């Protein structure tokens, strides 16, 4: 694509090559494209961003691999699916089109969960397993359970669970028609990042989300956008221990309405928590039993 190149790139030539490739990435702002390309170079060459900037080295030519990645990027495919991995809470998770790509704001959910040091956690709608597995890795003495309605998503979660040696107990289950696959056990905390994007909000979303990420894990009908939160509140009434806690990620435009649902079900100390961008992002509540 870019003509003849030496067999190995030294640092100066590699940086020139980096800039050359960067100019071929469409649909992304320059800053975002640069961060994407750092991920590509780390995957292909094993060179982390800081090493690329600071250190000197010689690297073999791998233009064909890079060209194939750029081609897929320019078809709006997310870089995480192209590389087959996404970083979350400093752990590398395998991902594909059957699970949502973990988001930075969801990492904040982990910090709130960890602050309460629950001894047992149920993650509803686990997807890649990023929430449940991160909790299990950080909270060494916590029993973590997780469910998802998608068998394909559970396959991904099981792979991550094995790769990261997390020992999360995983099973198939439907939040909207929940039957506890783990028996009569009750939990100190229920967590969830359920579908919450309204169908009408699709027009505001980027093509790399709409065309590639699983619809089932993203969207809810406009006429009942909080259906999952009502069900989660119901599940908590029968599956939380006394003084158990619920924390969920939410649609930032429906924070007050989501709080109201948990208050209507009798949860106490219900609060709305902002993310690092100042948006309503999480709702917390306590079940006093």
N, C-alpha and C positions, 0 to 999 in steps of 0.2 A: 504493500500500500504506500510505503514511504521511500521506496527505492532501496539501494544497496546500503548496508551498514556493516561495520566491522563485527567480527565474531564475538568480541567482548566489548562492553561499554565501561569506560572509566567514569569517574564521578562527573566531570564536566560534561562529557558527551551524554551521559545518562540524564542529567538535568535538562539538557537541551531536548533530548528525546521526550522527556516527561512533558515539557511545555508544548512540544509538537503534538503529542497525543491529546493533551488537554484541549487543544483548539478543535479537535474533531468530535468532542462530546457535545451533543445537542441537548436541548430541553432543560438544561440545568444552569443555574447561576454560577459564575466562575468560582466562587468560594466553595459551593457545594460540589461542583465538578472536581475541584482539587482534592477535597476530602475523599471523594469516591475513588479517585485515581491512586491516592495513597493506599486505600484498601486493596486495590488491584495489584499494586507493586508488592505489598506485603504478602498477598496470596501467592503470587507467581515467583517472586524472588526471595521471599522471606525477609525482606527489608522493612523494618518498622519506620514510621514517619520520622522520628527523631534521628535514627541512624541515617536515613536518607539525607537529612538536612546537614548533619554534623560530620559524619564519618566518611572516609575514603574507601573505595572498593572497586573491584572489577566484576561485572556481572555478565552472564552469557546472554546472547541475543535470543529473545522469545517473542518476536513480533507477531507470529501467527496466533499465539494464544491471546495476546493483547488485542489484536484486531478482531477476533471472535467475540471477545467481551464487549468491546466498543460497539460492535454491530448490534448486539443484544441490548445494550444500554440505549442505543439510538432508536430502538423499537419500544422504548419506555419500560422495559423489564427492570424491576428493582435490582440493585447491585447485590443485595443479600441473597436473592434467589439465584442469581448468576453464579455467585461464589459458593452458595450452599451453606452459608453461615452468617450469624449475626451475634454481635457482642452485647451482653446484658449483664449488668452488675459484675463486670470483669470476668464473666464466664462466656466461653464460646459455645453457642447453640447451633445445632444443625436446623436449617429451615428450608422449606420448599413451599410451593403454591397451595398446600393444604393447611397451612397455618399462617396466622398473622405475623408480620415482622415485629419483634419487640420494639417498643418506643421508649425514648429517654424519660418521658413523664411517668411511665409505669415503673421505672427504677425507683422513683420517689415513693411509690406505693410500698415497695420492699422496706424502705427505711422506716415508714410508719408502722408496718407490721412488726419489724424487729424491735422497735422501741417498747412494745408491750410484752415481749418475750413469752408468747403463748407456748404451752406444752403440747398442744395439738392444733392442727390447722386443716381446714377443708377448703380447697381451691375449686370453685365451680366454673367450668369452661376453661380448662387449662391450656388448650392449644398446644404450643411447642413445649409447654411445661416450664416456661421461664420463671413465672412467679413461684410456683411450688418448689422447683428445684433450687432456685436461689435461696429461698427461705430455709430449705433443708440443709444447704451448704453452710449458711451463716449461723443458723440456730441448731447447733450440733445435737442437742438433746431434745429436739422437738420432733414429734411424729407428724408427718405431713401426708395428707391424702389429697388426691386430685381426680376430677372426672371431666369427661368431655363427651358430647353426643356423637362426634365424628370418629369413626374407627381409624381413618387415615391420619387424623390429627394425633390420636393416641399412639399410633405407630411412631410418629416423630417424637412425642413426649417420652416414650419408652426408650428410644434410641438415645436421647439426651440424658435421660435418667441413668442409663448404663454407662455412657461415656463419661459423665461427670460424677459417677459413683455416689449418687444422691440418696438412694433408697426410698424414694417417694412411692407410696402405694397408689397405683393408677387403675382406673376402671371406667367403663362406659356408663353413662347416665345422662338423662335429659333434665336440664334445669326446670323446664316447663311442666314436666310430669315426673317429679323426682321420687325415686325409691332408693334409699341408701344402700349402695352395693357393699358397704363395709359392715353391715349388720347393725346392731343397736348402739354402736359407739356414738358418743356426743363429743363436741369439740369446744375448745377454748376460743377459737376464732374461725369465722368464715370470711374468705376473701374472694373477690371476683372482679374480672374485667370483661363484662358481658357485652354483647352487641348493643350499641346505643346510638349509632348514626342514623338519623331519620332518612327515609327514602328521598325526601325532597332536598336533602343536603348533598346528594350525589353531585349535583351541578357545581358545587364548590370544591370538589376533590380533584386531585391530580390523576392523570391517566395511568400512571404507574401503580396507583392504588386500585382504581376501578377495574383495570383490565387484568390484574394479576392476583390481587389478594382475595381470599375466600369471602364471597358475598355473605354466606351464612354467619360468619364470625363478626361481620361489620354492621349490618343494616337491620333496622326495625321499621315497621309500618308507621306512617305518620299518625294514624288514628289511635295507636296504642304504643307510644315510644318507650314507655316505662314498664312494659310487661315483664321484663326480666327482673326488675328491681322488686316488684310485688312478689314474684315467686321466690326470690332470694330472701325477702323478709319473712315469707311463710316458712321456708325451709329452716331459717334460724329459730323460729319459735319451737320447733320440735327437735332440732339437732344441735343447738347450743347448750352448753352447761350454764347453770345460773351464773350470772355476771360475765357471761360470754360476750364477745365483741364481733361486730361486723364492720368491714371496711371494703368499699367498692370504688372502682373508677367509674366516672360518669360523663355524660354529655355536658360540657361546660355551660350550655344554654339552658339546662334543665336542673340546675343545682337546687333551687328552692323547692321545686316540685318533687325531686328525689328525696330530699330531707322529709318532706311532708308524708311520703309513703311510709317511711320507717317510723315516724312519729305516730301515724295512724295505726300501725301494728303494735304500738306500745313500747317501742324502744326508747330508752332514756339517753340523755346527754348527746343527742344527735347534733353533729356539727358538720359544716361545710369547710373543706380544706383546699387551699389554693396550691397550684403547682409552681414551678420555678419561674414561669412566665406571668404569674399573677392571675391565672384563670381558675375558675372553679373546676376542680378536677377529681376530688374524692369526697365521699360521705362516710362518716363514722357514726356508729351507734352502739349502745350497750343493751343487752338483754338481761334484765335483772331476775328473771325466772319467777 
